[in-house]
Amino acid sequence: MTDTDKFRRLTLAALISVFFSMILGSASHSINASFLWLDFPLCFGNWLPPIDISHIHKNLQAIPNILVKLWLGYFHHLFGIVTSIFIVIITLRSFQIFRDQITAKLYGILAVLMVIIESIIGFTALHHNNSAFYISLHFFCALFIFCLLIYMRFTANESTAASISVKLKRILIFSSVTFLSLTILQLLLGAQVRDIFDETMKATAELQRNELINHTRALHDIHRSFSWLLLLAVIWSFVKVQKLRAPIIYIRSIGVILLLIGIQMLIGAVLDYAELPVYAQVLHLANAVLLVGAEVQLLLLGAHAETDLKQIRQ
């Protein structure tokens, strides 16, 4: 196994770690468990959460599922720490393996800086009563790190892709940028909807979840409409790429995106008609992260593909 292969495995491990950190963070926030970790990295003065409710302060014992919430928060922070360690190691390895590639080193440094910023935002969120703004900023910062790791892993690949036509290359780049733009817009709108939910719940705790949806109906409908727009864009791209007889890797990449969009819309329907169950919220975010990752991968495939010189002359 070459040093490059080891580097790619290391970035894959970091990708898995940051993915689970985001998912656990979403679950922790959905069940309102984040506020329990105000003395992080400790938990009520201990390095590990308690396993018996009798070890918790009496004022907190009445909180439903308190032990589950504490351990969920613990694993969220643990994956965050593991991710930080991975990224520091990746950056150090990039200086050793890619000595002549300044860009690779700069992206490694950027990843470390983003981890520091992410940590600062996380601590700020904890000490601002888990402000909706800081929670959303925390997520998008983690998503940026996720995409950055995908880029670092992709550019470390020594294999070369098959040559494609200039027209196909342009379609791939245009399509992937369009997909990414629509998905990020959806995530921003979804974050706004979630922020309003959080603030409304703090102000009026007795509202039911279906009543909360009515508070953001217009914004929610716009958010949902982007799903259909994204679906149509992906179907158009899938048909165009097949007509141009693109290599199978590009067809499969768009097929994966199409599948993830279908899953996202299905989970969205569950959120709409089942009064926003926590499990669906977490799955919705997890699938959205995978969708962004698949779109970034397609963009990299298109941008780094070699063009067929014969087809350029024609």
C-alpha positions as CSV (number, residue, x, y, z in Angstrom):
1,M,0.0,0.0,0.0
2,T,1.4,3.4,-1.0
3,D,1.6,6.5,1.2
4,T,-1.2,8.0,-1.0
5,D,-3.5,5.0,-0.4
6,K,-2.9,5.4,3.4
7,F,-3.6,9.1,3.1
8,R,-6.9,8.4,1.3
9,R,-7.9,5.8,4.0
10,L,-7.1,8.4,6.7
11,T,-9.3,11.0,5.1
12,L,-12.1,8.4,4.7
13,A,-11.9,7.7,8.4
14,A,-12.1,11.5,9.1
15,L,-15.1,11.7,6.8
16,I,-16.9,9.0,8.7
17,S,-16.0,10.6,12.0
18,V,-17.3,14.1,11.0
19,F,-20.4,12.6,9.5
20,F,-21.3,10.8,12.7
21,S,-20.5,13.9,14.7
22,M,-23.0,15.9,12.7
23,I,-25.7,13.2,13.0
24,L,-25.2,12.9,16.8
25,G,-25.2,16.6,17.1
26,S,-28.5,16.8,15.2
27,A,-30.0,14.1,17.4
28,S,-28.7,15.8,20.6
29,H,-30.2,19.1,19.5
30,S,-33.5,17.5,18.5
31,I,-34.1,16.0,21.9
32,N,-32.8,19.2,23.7
33,A,-29.8,17.5,25.2
34,S,-27.1,20.0,24.3
35,F,-27.7,22.3,27.3
36,L,-26.7,19.4,29.7
37,W,-23.0,19.8,28.7
38,L,-22.3,23.3,30.0
39,D,-19.1,22.1,31.7
40,F,-17.7,20.3,28.7
41,P,-15.2,18.5,28.4
42,L,-16.5,17.3,31.8
43,C,-20.0,16.1,32.6
44,F,-21.1,17.3,36.0
45,G,-17.5,17.2,37.1
46,N,-16.7,13.7,35.7
47,W,-15.0,12.6,32.5
48,L,-17.8,10.2,31.7
49,P,-21.6,10.5,32.0
50,P,-23.2,8.6,34.8
51,I,-24.8,5.2,34.1
52,D,-27.1,5.4,37.1
53,I,-29.7,8.1,37.5
54,S,-29.0,8.3,41.2
55,H,-25.6,9.8,40.3
56,I,-27.3,12.8,38.7
57,H,-28.3,16.0,40.6
58,K,-31.8,15.7,42.0
59,N,-33.0,18.8,40.0
60,L,-32.2,17.0,36.8
61,Q,-33.5,13.5,37.6
62,A,-37.0,14.5,36.5
63,I,-35.8,15.2,32.9
64,P,-37.1,12.5,30.6
65,N,-34.5,10.1,29.3
66,I,-31.7,12.1,31.0
67,L,-29.2,9.3,30.8
68,V,-29.8,8.8,27.0
69,K,-29.4,12.6,26.5
70,L,-26.1,12.7,28.5
71,W,-24.6,9.8,26.6
72,L,-25.8,11.1,23.2
73,G,-24.1,14.4,23.9
74,Y,-21.0,12.6,25.1
75,F,-20.6,10.6,21.8
76,H,-21.3,13.8,19.8
77,H,-18.4,15.6,21.5
78,L,-16.2,12.4,21.3
79,F,-16.6,12.2,17.6
80,G,-15.8,15.9,17.3
81,I,-12.5,15.3,19.2
82,V,-11.7,12.2,17.1
83,T,-12.3,14.2,13.9
84,S,-10.0,17.0,15.1
85,I,-7.2,14.5,15.8
86,F,-7.7,12.9,12.4
87,I,-7.5,16.3,10.6
88,V,-4.3,17.3,12.5
89,I,-2.8,14.0,11.4
90,I,-4.0,14.4,7.8
91,T,-2.4,17.9,7.7
92,L,0.9,16.6,9.0
93,R,0.8,13.7,6.5
94,S,0.0,16.0,3.6
95,F,3.3,17.9,4.4
96,Q,5.2,14.7,4.2
97,I,3.5,13.1,1.2
98,F,2.8,16.1,-1.0
99,R,6.0,18.0,-0.4
100,D,6.0,19.7,-3.8
101,Q,2.2,20.4,-3.8
102,I,1.6,23.7,-2.1
103,T,-2.1,23.5,-2.7
104,A,-2.4,20.2,-0.8
105,K,-0.6,21.8,2.2
106,L,-2.8,24.9,2.2
107,Y,-6.0,22.8,2.2
108,G,-4.6,20.8,5.2
109,I,-3.9,24.1,7.1
110,L,-7.4,25.3,6.1
111,A,-8.9,22.1,7.5
112,V,-7.2,22.7,10.9
113,L,-8.3,26.3,11.0
114,M,-11.9,25.2,10.3
115,V,-11.7,22.7,13.1
116,I,-10.6,25.5,15.5
117,I,-13.4,27.8,14.3
118,E,-15.9,24.9,14.6
119,S,-14.8,24.3,18.2
120,I,-15.1,28.0,19.1
121,I,-18.6,28.1,17.5
122,G,-19.6,25.0,19.5
123,F,-18.5,26.4,22.8
124,T,-20.2,29.7,22.0
125,A,-23.4,27.9,21.2
126,L,-23.3,26.1,24.6
127,H,-22.8,29.4,26.5
128,H,-25.6,31.2,24.6
129,N,-28.3,28.7,25.6
130,N,-27.8,26.8,22.3
131,S,-28.8,29.8,20.2
132,A,-30.5,28.7,16.9
133,F,-28.0,31.0,14.9
134,Y,-24.9,29.4,16.5
135,I,-26.3,25.8,16.1
136,S,-26.9,26.4,12.3
137,L,-23.5,28.0,12.0
138,H,-22.0,25.0,13.8
139,F,-23.6,22.6,11.3
140,F,-22.6,24.5,8.1
141,C,-19.0,24.8,9.4
142,A,-19.0,21.0,9.9
143,L,-20.5,20.5,6.4
144,F,-17.7,22.7,4.9
145,I,-15.1,20.5,6.7
146,F,-16.9,17.4,5.3
147,C,-16.7,18.8,1.8
148,L,-13.1,19.8,2.3
149,L,-12.1,16.3,3.3
150,I,-13.9,14.9,0.2
151,Y,-11.7,17.2,-1.9
152,M,-8.5,16.3,-0.2
153,R,-9.3,12.6,-0.6
154,F,-10.2,13.0,-4.3
155,T,-7.1,15.0,-5.2
156,A,-4.9,12.4,-3.6
157,N,-6.1,9.8,-6.0
158,E,-3.4,8.7,-8.4
159,S,-5.6,7.0,-11.0
160,T,-6.7,8.9,-14.1
161,A,-10.3,9.0,-15.3
162,A,-11.3,8.2,-18.9
163,S,-11.3,11.1,-21.4
164,I,-14.6,12.8,-22.1
165,S,-15.9,15.3,-24.6
166,V,-15.9,19.0,-23.8
167,K,-19.7,19.1,-24.0
168,L,-20.0,16.3,-21.4
169,K,-17.5,18.0,-19.2
170,R,-19.4,21.3,-19.3
171,I,-22.7,19.5,-18.6
172,L,-21.2,17.7,-15.6
173,I,-19.8,20.9,-14.1
174,F,-22.9,22.9,-14.8
175,S,-25.2,20.2,-13.4
176,S,-23.1,19.6,-10.2
177,V,-22.9,23.3,-9.5
178,T,-26.7,23.6,-10.0
179,F,-27.3,20.6,-7.8
180,L,-25.1,22.0,-5.0
181,S,-26.6,25.5,-5.2
182,L,-30.1,24.2,-4.9
183,T,-29.2,21.8,-2.1
184,I,-27.4,24.5,-0.1
185,L,-30.4,26.8,-0.6
186,Q,-32.6,24.1,0.7
187,L,-30.4,23.5,3.7
188,L,-30.4,27.3,4.5
189,L,-34.2,27.4,4.2
190,G,-34.5,24.3,6.3
191,A,-32.2,25.8,9.0
192,Q,-34.4,28.9,9.1
193,V,-37.5,26.8,9.5
194,R,-35.7,24.9,12.3
195,D,-34.6,28.1,14.0
196,I,-38.1,29.4,14.0
197,F,-39.3,26.1,15.5
198,D,-36.7,26.4,18.3
199,E,-37.4,30.0,19.1
200,T,-41.2,29.4,19.1
201,M,-40.8,26.3,21.4
202,K,-38.8,28.4,23.9
203,A,-41.4,31.1,23.9
204,T,-44.5,28.9,23.8
205,A,-43.7,25.4,25.0
206,E,-47.3,24.2,24.9
207,L,-47.6,24.3,21.1
208,Q,-47.9,21.0,19.3
209,R,-45.5,20.2,16.5
210,N,-48.3,20.4,13.8
211,E,-49.1,23.9,15.1
212,L,-45.4,24.9,14.8
213,I,-45.5,23.9,11.1
214,N,-48.2,26.5,10.6
215,H,-45.9,29.2,11.9
216,T,-43.5,28.6,9.0
217,R,-45.9,27.4,6.3
218,A,-44.7,29.9,3.6
219,L,-41.0,29.3,4.3
220,H,-41.6,25.5,4.6
221,D,-43.4,25.4,1.2
222,I,-40.5,27.3,-0.5
223,H,-38.1,24.8,1.1
224,R,-40.2,21.9,-0.2
225,S,-40.5,23.3,-3.7
226,F,-36.7,23.3,-4.1
227,S,-36.9,19.5,-3.8
228,W,-39.0,19.3,-7.0
229,L,-36.7,21.8,-8.8
230,L,-33.6,19.7,-7.8
231,L,-35.3,16.5,-8.8
232,L,-36.1,17.9,-12.3
233,A,-32.6,19.2,-12.7
234,V,-31.1,15.8,-11.8
235,I,-33.4,13.9,-14.2
236,W,-32.5,16.3,-17.0
237,S,-28.8,15.8,-16.3
238,F,-29.2,12.0,-16.1
239,V,-30.9,11.9,-19.5
240,K,-28.3,14.2,-21.1
241,V,-25.4,12.2,-19.8
242,Q,-26.8,8.9,-21.0
243,K,-27.4,10.4,-24.5
244,L,-23.8,11.5,-24.7
245,R,-22.8,7.9,-23.7
246,A,-20.8,9.0,-20.7
247,P,-18.5,6.6,-18.9
248,I,-20.4,4.5,-16.3
249,I,-18.8,6.3,-13.3
250,Y,-20.6,9.6,-14.2
251,I,-23.9,7.9,-14.8
252,R,-23.7,6.0,-11.5
253,S,-22.7,9.3,-9.7
254,I,-25.9,11.0,-11.0
255,G,-27.9,7.9,-10.2
256,V,-26.7,8.0,-6.6
257,I,-27.7,11.7,-6.4
258,L,-31.1,10.8,-7.8
259,L,-31.6,8.0,-5.3
260,L,-30.6,10.3,-2.4
261,I,-33.1,13.0,-3.5
262,G,-35.9,10.4,-3.6
263,I,-35.0,9.3,-0.1
264,Q,-34.9,12.9,1.0
265,M,-38.3,13.6,-0.4
266,L,-39.7,10.5,1.3
267,I,-38.3,11.5,4.7
268,G,-39.6,15.0,4.1
269,A,-43.1,13.5,3.6
270,V,-42.8,11.7,6.9
271,L,-41.8,15.0,8.6
272,D,-44.8,16.7,7.2
273,Y,-47.4,14.1,8.0
274,A,-46.0,12.6,11.3
275,E,-45.6,15.9,13.2
276,L,-41.8,16.1,12.9
277,P,-40.6,12.9,14.7
278,V,-37.1,13.2,16.0
279,Y,-35.8,10.1,14.1
280,A,-37.0,11.6,10.8
281,Q,-35.3,14.9,11.6
282,V,-32.0,13.1,12.1
283,L,-32.4,11.0,9.0
284,H,-33.3,14.0,7.0
285,L,-30.1,15.8,7.9
286,A,-28.0,12.7,7.5
287,N,-29.3,12.1,4.0
288,A,-28.8,15.8,3.2
289,V,-25.1,15.6,4.2
290,L,-24.7,12.5,2.0
291,L,-26.4,14.3,-0.9
292,V,-24.0,17.3,-0.6
293,G,-21.1,14.8,-0.5
294,A,-22.3,13.0,-3.7
295,E,-22.8,16.4,-5.5
296,V,-19.3,17.5,-4.5
297,Q,-17.9,14.2,-5.7
298,L,-19.6,14.7,-9.1
299,L,-18.3,18.2,-9.4
300,L,-14.7,17.0,-8.8
301,L,-15.2,14.2,-11.3
302,G,-16.3,16.6,-13.9
303,A,-13.8,19.4,-13.1
304,H,-10.8,17.0,-13.1
305,A,-11.8,14.9,-16.1
306,E,-9.5,14.9,-19.1
307,T,-11.0,16.1,-22.4
308,D,-10.8,14.2,-25.6
309,L,-8.5,16.2,-28.0
310,K,-10.1,14.6,-31.1
311,Q,-13.5,15.8,-30.1
312,I,-12.2,19.3,-29.4
313,R,-10.9,19.5,-33.0
314,Q,-14.3,18.4,-34.3
